[in-house]
Structure formats: C-alpha cells, structure tokens
Amino acid sequence: MLCKYEVMEALENGNTVRLDDLGSFRLTMKSQGAPTAAEAKKKGAQLIKQVNVQFTKSTTMRDTLDAREA
C-alpha cells in the first residue's frame, strides 16, 4: 500500500498514481504562454501559474456509483 509521501513523490516526478479499483491521480498545470520556444525555455518554471491534482475514477468505481443511482 502506498503512503502519502510515496504518492506525493510520484506526482512530483510527473507520474500518474493508480489506486487499484478507485482511480488515478495526476498533476495538471496552467501556464502563461511564451512567444518562442527559446523564450519559454529561458523562463522555464516561471511560466507555471497553477498546479492541480486531478482525480479520475476507475471504470469499476464509475460503474458501482452509477448502479447505486439507478
């Protein structure tokens, strides 16, 4: 079983974390654009405006919740 520190480390490394039949977590980012690739490379992380954790439920979880609503 993953502990919260392992989940956070995996997300920090750009990985998606799957939790069996529950679903998965991944990072999403919003950033400011740059006129050229060279300028984007120069500014790097300064262009990042917001980082979120996105949860996507598994098919099993979706089907289970949908069956309860029916």
PyMOL commands that place a pseudoatom at each C-alpha (Angstrom):
pseudoatom trace, name=CA, resn=MET, resi=1, chain=A, elem=C, hetatm=0, pos=[0.000, 0.000, 0.000]
pseudoatom trace, name=CA, resn=LEU, resi=2, chain=A, elem=C, hetatm=0, pos=[1.292, 3.449, -0.897]
pseudoatom trace, name=CA, resn=CYS, resi=3, chain=A, elem=C, hetatm=0, pos=[1.779, 6.015, 1.830]
pseudoatom trace, name=CA, resn=LYS, resi=4, chain=A, elem=C, hetatm=0, pos=[1.017, 9.683, 1.214]
pseudoatom trace, name=CA, resn=TYR, resi=5, chain=A, elem=C, hetatm=0, pos=[4.709, 10.524, 0.835]
pseudoatom trace, name=CA, resn=GLU, resi=6, chain=A, elem=C, hetatm=0, pos=[5.134, 7.966, -1.952]
pseudoatom trace, name=CA, resn=VAL, resi=7, chain=A, elem=C, hetatm=0, pos=[2.078, 9.371, -3.744]
pseudoatom trace, name=CA, resn=MET, resi=8, chain=A, elem=C, hetatm=0, pos=[3.381, 12.937, -3.459]
pseudoatom trace, name=CA, resn=GLU, resi=9, chain=A, elem=C, hetatm=0, pos=[6.852, 11.910, -4.651]
pseudoatom trace, name=CA, resn=ALA, resi=10, chain=A, elem=C, hetatm=0, pos=[5.419, 10.040, -7.644]
pseudoatom trace, name=CA, resn=LEU, resi=11, chain=A, elem=C, hetatm=0, pos=[3.313, 13.070, -8.606]
pseudoatom trace, name=CA, resn=GLU, resi=12, chain=A, elem=C, hetatm=0, pos=[6.311, 15.403, -8.198]
pseudoatom trace, name=CA, resn=ASN, resi=13, chain=A, elem=C, hetatm=0, pos=[8.221, 13.163, -10.617]
pseudoatom trace, name=CA, resn=GLY, resi=14, chain=A, elem=C, hetatm=0, pos=[5.462, 13.539, -13.204]
pseudoatom trace, name=CA, resn=ASN, resi=15, chain=A, elem=C, hetatm=0, pos=[3.959, 10.094, -12.748]
pseudoatom trace, name=CA, resn=THR, resi=16, chain=A, elem=C, hetatm=0, pos=[0.303, 9.099, -12.616]
pseudoatom trace, name=CA, resn=VAL, resi=17, chain=A, elem=C, hetatm=0, pos=[-0.620, 7.250, -9.416]
pseudoatom trace, name=CA, resn=ARG, resi=18, chain=A, elem=C, hetatm=0, pos=[-3.157, 4.436, -9.861]
pseudoatom trace, name=CA, resn=LEU, resi=19, chain=A, elem=C, hetatm=0, pos=[-5.006, 3.097, -6.832]
pseudoatom trace, name=CA, resn=ASP, resi=20, chain=A, elem=C, hetatm=0, pos=[-6.430, -0.237, -7.973]
pseudoatom trace, name=CA, resn=ASP, resi=21, chain=A, elem=C, hetatm=0, pos=[-10.210, -0.038, -8.419]
pseudoatom trace, name=CA, resn=LEU, resi=22, chain=A, elem=C, hetatm=0, pos=[-10.508, 3.518, -7.067]
pseudoatom trace, name=CA, resn=GLY, resi=23, chain=A, elem=C, hetatm=0, pos=[-8.914, 5.503, -9.864]
pseudoatom trace, name=CA, resn=SER, resi=24, chain=A, elem=C, hetatm=0, pos=[-5.826, 7.584, -10.532]
pseudoatom trace, name=CA, resn=PHE, resi=25, chain=A, elem=C, hetatm=0, pos=[-4.233, 10.900, -9.603]
pseudoatom trace, name=CA, resn=ARG, resi=26, chain=A, elem=C, hetatm=0, pos=[-2.154, 13.085, -11.923]
pseudoatom trace, name=CA, resn=LEU, resi=27, chain=A, elem=C, hetatm=0, pos=[-0.877, 16.645, -11.943]
pseudoatom trace, name=CA, resn=THR, resi=28, chain=A, elem=C, hetatm=0, pos=[-2.242, 19.284, -14.291]
pseudoatom trace, name=CA, resn=MET, resi=29, chain=A, elem=C, hetatm=0, pos=[-0.739, 22.720, -14.839]
pseudoatom trace, name=CA, resn=LYS, resi=30, chain=A, elem=C, hetatm=0, pos=[-1.819, 26.085, -16.160]
pseudoatom trace, name=CA, resn=SER, resi=31, chain=A, elem=C, hetatm=0, pos=[0.866, 28.289, -17.576]
pseudoatom trace, name=CA, resn=GLN, resi=32, chain=A, elem=C, hetatm=0, pos=[1.489, 31.566, -19.306]
pseudoatom trace, name=CA, resn=GLY, resi=33, chain=A, elem=C, hetatm=0, pos=[2.420, 31.308, -22.957]
pseudoatom trace, name=CA, resn=ALA, resi=34, chain=A, elem=C, hetatm=0, pos=[5.690, 32.476, -24.486]
pseudoatom trace, name=CA, resn=PRO, resi=35, chain=A, elem=C, hetatm=0, pos=[6.154, 33.874, -27.996]
pseudoatom trace, name=CA, resn=THR, resi=36, chain=A, elem=C, hetatm=0, pos=[9.006, 31.496, -28.852]
pseudoatom trace, name=CA, resn=ALA, resi=37, chain=A, elem=C, hetatm=0, pos=[10.321, 28.132, -27.690]
pseudoatom trace, name=CA, resn=ALA, resi=38, chain=A, elem=C, hetatm=0, pos=[13.627, 29.798, -26.788]
pseudoatom trace, name=CA, resn=GLU, resi=39, chain=A, elem=C, hetatm=0, pos=[11.886, 32.289, -24.503]
pseudoatom trace, name=CA, resn=ALA, resi=40, chain=A, elem=C, hetatm=0, pos=[9.810, 29.510, -22.930]
pseudoatom trace, name=CA, resn=LYS, resi=41, chain=A, elem=C, hetatm=0, pos=[12.991, 27.562, -22.218]
pseudoatom trace, name=CA, resn=LYS, resi=42, chain=A, elem=C, hetatm=0, pos=[14.634, 30.666, -20.743]
pseudoatom trace, name=CA, resn=LYS, resi=43, chain=A, elem=C, hetatm=0, pos=[11.711, 31.423, -18.394]
pseudoatom trace, name=CA, resn=GLY, resi=44, chain=A, elem=C, hetatm=0, pos=[11.094, 27.755, -17.533]
pseudoatom trace, name=CA, resn=ALA, resi=45, chain=A, elem=C, hetatm=0, pos=[9.104, 27.203, -14.341]
pseudoatom trace, name=CA, resn=GLN, resi=46, chain=A, elem=C, hetatm=0, pos=[8.346, 30.932, -14.040]
pseudoatom trace, name=CA, resn=LEU, resi=47, chain=A, elem=C, hetatm=0, pos=[5.662, 30.398, -16.690]
pseudoatom trace, name=CA, resn=ILE, resi=48, chain=A, elem=C, hetatm=0, pos=[3.712, 27.972, -14.461]
pseudoatom trace, name=CA, resn=LYS, resi=49, chain=A, elem=C, hetatm=0, pos=[0.748, 29.760, -12.882]
pseudoatom trace, name=CA, resn=GLN, resi=50, chain=A, elem=C, hetatm=0, pos=[-1.181, 26.940, -11.202]
pseudoatom trace, name=CA, resn=VAL, resi=51, chain=A, elem=C, hetatm=0, pos=[-0.710, 23.239, -10.400]
pseudoatom trace, name=CA, resn=ASN, resi=52, chain=A, elem=C, hetatm=0, pos=[-3.653, 20.970, -9.555]
pseudoatom trace, name=CA, resn=VAL, resi=53, chain=A, elem=C, hetatm=0, pos=[-4.145, 17.312, -8.720]
pseudoatom trace, name=CA, resn=GLN, resi=54, chain=A, elem=C, hetatm=0, pos=[-6.704, 15.664, -10.998]
pseudoatom trace, name=CA, resn=PHE, resi=55, chain=A, elem=C, hetatm=0, pos=[-8.520, 12.515, -9.838]
pseudoatom trace, name=CA, resn=THR, resi=56, chain=A, elem=C, hetatm=0, pos=[-10.077, 10.213, -12.428]
pseudoatom trace, name=CA, resn=LYS, resi=57, chain=A, elem=C, hetatm=0, pos=[-12.270, 7.432, -11.074]
pseudoatom trace, name=CA, resn=SER, resi=58, chain=A, elem=C, hetatm=0, pos=[-11.794, 3.934, -12.411]
pseudoatom trace, name=CA, resn=THR, resi=59, chain=A, elem=C, hetatm=0, pos=[-14.339, 2.155, -14.567]
pseudoatom trace, name=CA, resn=THR, resi=60, chain=A, elem=C, hetatm=0, pos=[-15.153, -0.092, -11.601]
pseudoatom trace, name=CA, resn=MET, resi=61, chain=A, elem=C, hetatm=0, pos=[-15.832, 2.876, -9.343]
pseudoatom trace, name=CA, resn=ARG, resi=62, chain=A, elem=C, hetatm=0, pos=[-17.866, 4.666, -12.014]
pseudoatom trace, name=CA, resn=ASP, resi=63, chain=A, elem=C, hetatm=0, pos=[-19.993, 1.578, -12.668]
pseudoatom trace, name=CA, resn=THR, resi=64, chain=A, elem=C, hetatm=0, pos=[-20.529, 0.990, -8.944]
pseudoatom trace, name=CA, resn=LEU, resi=65, chain=A, elem=C, hetatm=0, pos=[-21.625, 4.579, -8.337]
pseudoatom trace, name=CA, resn=ASP, resi=66, chain=A, elem=C, hetatm=0, pos=[-23.839, 4.605, -11.440]
pseudoatom trace, name=CA, resn=ALA, resi=67, chain=A, elem=C, hetatm=0, pos=[-25.554, 1.378, -10.305]
pseudoatom trace, name=CA, resn=ARG, resi=68, chain=A, elem=C, hetatm=0, pos=[-26.395, 2.967, -6.954]
pseudoatom trace, name=CA, resn=GLU, resi=69, chain=A, elem=C, hetatm=0, pos=[-28.010, 5.964, -8.648]
pseudoatom trace, name=CA, resn=ALA, resi=70, chain=A, elem=C, hetatm=0, pos=[-30.228, 3.782, -10.858]
for i in range(1, 70): cmd.bond("trace and resi %d" % i, "trace and resi %d" % (i + 1))
show_as sticks, trace
zoom trace
